[in-house]
Amino acid sequence: MTAIRDRYIDTIRALAIVRVIVYHALNLGWLTIVFPSMGIMFALAGSLMAASMDKSGLVTVGRRLRRLLPSMWVLGAVAVSIMLVHGWTADDQTAPTDPRMLLWILPLNSPPASDWGQEFVGVLWYISTYLWFVLLSPVLLPLFRRLPLVMLALPFLLVYLFSLNSYGMSDEITGPITDLCSYLACWLLGFAHHDGTLRKLKWRLVVPVAVAALVIGGWLAWLNRANSNLDLTADPMANCYWSFGFVLLLLRWQPSMSSPSRVPLLDRVVSLLNARAVTIYLWHNPGIFFAGLLLAQVELDTAPVGHDALLLLGTLLWTAAAVLLFGWVEDLAARRRPRLLPVGAGTRRVAASPTADAGDPPGHRHKVDERDERGKHSARR
């Protein structure tokens, strides 16, 4: 991959991060159709994972954990402290002594939280799903390279089967499994992107396949619109098809990004969003909650004009403050010299490298999360 092509990846990742924030702040479900950020983010992370595994082998798994977990531990330290200070009360009767609190250390599933911690824990479904993909990639990558069509068909079959029956499993188990199945096809497309397979496909094959997936996904979303309000995160089957079709077109396109890269300010914003993607993802959702509390305190929470704009502005200010306060943790995790705002030329080279680990996650869901906000739907995509 050339540096210019890598800048295309950086740009769509940056757009995905921005869309996540806007979706969560303004609760616009239709944005999941316009730009399915989660599928895009998992595909890009899958591409980087394949590149790193080809370069470093199984060491990549440990490196990914090292890059991801410190930022989450900082969030956990703040979140758990706030929950304890306010007194631990939760609808599901969890307590600080619950053994599942260990999930704040290794998030194989979303960790427990009190009522005051829901805005912190809501986004961690993505971290959990990403972590499972990383752990499974040493098996998934060789299987995909050996049986690409079978592996690409498998997620659609699994999502369908779990939509029919929970097979006696609790929501705590079926939820993460459904997340994995919903985005597995996108992760595998990331493998194909790294291997160069997508670039070799003719448009006369790509377009019909992608359009068929989009039509099926759109049709399923329309049928379920009464329950989902056209929010794909509330409909795993529709989400699986739509995200696959969208990502297939997006990764096959790969246009030249030479013109946008000539705009210094825009170029630096893209670099910053990529270099601090984990921090932005983890901290923007609490920002929405606390910005909303502030607006309520000054009695602007029901203002007919300007409320959404103020809420979004407050969220952006909170997130910017979090980047300044905690973003350097990403540098330490990557064994780089900590910097307040990594927007120099060196950052661009790191973020643009196809084998770099910088800025893999961001996605979302919220308890305020895209899965729970419509139905239990709070924030997802």
SULUR-V331983 format. One line per field, one symbol per residue. ss: DSSP state (a for helix, b for strand, c for the rest). phi: phi as a letter, one per 40 degrees, with the letter a starting at -180 (. if undefined). Layout:
BEGIN
ss=???
phi=???
END
This chain:
BEGIN
ss=ccaaaaaaaaaaaaaaaaaaaaaaaaccccaaaaccaaaaaaaaaaaaaaaaaaaaccaaaaaaaaaaaaaaaaaaaaaaaaaaacccccccccccccaaaaaaccccccccccaaaaaaaccaaaaaaaaaaaaaaaaaaaaaaacaaaaaaaaaaaaaaaaaccccccaaaaaaaaaaaaaaaaaaaaaaaaacaaaaccaaaaaaaaaaaaaaaaaaaaacaaaacccaaacaaaaaaaaaaaaaaaaaaccccccaaacaaaaaaaaaaaacaaaaaaaaaaaaaaaaaaaaacccccccccaaaaaaaaaaaaaaaaaaaacaaaaaacccccccccccaaaaaaaaccccccccccccccccccccccccccccc
phi=.ccccccccdcccccccccdccdccbfbccccccacdccccccccccccccccccbgcddcccccccccdccccdcccccccccccgcbaccgcacccdcdccccbccacccacdcbccccdccdccccdcccccccdccccccccbccccccddcccccccccacfgccccccdcccdcccbcccccccdccccgcccccccccccccccccccccccccccccccbfgccccadcccccccccccdcccccfccbccdcccdcccccccccccbccccccbccdccccccccccccgbcbccbgcccccccccccdcccccccbccccccccfbccbcbcbcccccccccccbcccgcciaiiacdaccbcbhbcbaag
END
